[in-house]
């Protein structure tokens, strides 16, 4: 297989190639168990760096925190690089029916994200009407 990702129960880390490298090594899983903790030379400084980094992430990524990954849909669509119709096209003419605003306003359930990440960009959505109608 020429692509791979690192998965857990509800998240995927597929960018950057780490999953592909692990796949090329035939690595199937990584298990971690234990109660050891790391140490730092200056715990207060490390805590401050962590707080500052979280604050910077929230300030710079406020829209990403609000809409999640779907915020990129319009950018990719305008660049004609949005995988559309099973990659047969790069542009979706009715993008406003499925973009970040449409998802947030019509299907949003809750935010979900990686452990201890302040952005929580993995939004959970659900279709509330059957059959699966897009908001008009």
LINPEQUI-V577951 format. One record per pair of residues at least 24 apart in sequence whose ideal C-beta (glycine too) atoms are under 8 Angstrom apart, sorted by sequence separation. I is the first residue (numbers start at 1). GAP is how many residues later the second one is. D is the distance in Angstrom with one decimal. If there is no record, write none. Layout:
i = [I:I]
gap = [GAP:GAP]
d = [D:D]
This chain:
i = [73:74:73:74:73:106:70:71:106:70:105:68:102:67:70:102:67:70:67:98:67:97:66:97:97:68:65:69:65:68:69:70:65:68:69:64:65:68:65:67:64:61:57:58:61:57:58:57:54:10:11:11:10]
gap = [25:25:26:26:27:28:29:29:29:30:30:32:32:33:33:33:34:34:36:36:37:37:38:38:39:43:46:52:53:53:53:53:54:54:54:55:55:55:56:56:57:58:60:60:60:61:61:62:64:102:103:111:112]
d = [7.1:5.5:4.9:7.2:6.2:7.6:6.8:4.8:4.0:4.3:7.1:7.6:7.3:3.9:5.1:5.9:7.8:7.9:7.4:6.5:5.9:4.6:7.3:6.9:7.9:7.7:7.9:6.0:7.4:4.4:7.5:7.1:4.5:6.1:7.9:6.0:6.3:3.9:6.3:7.2:5.5:5.4:7.9:5.2:7.8:5.8:7.1:6.0:4.6:6.7:6.3:6.2:7.3]
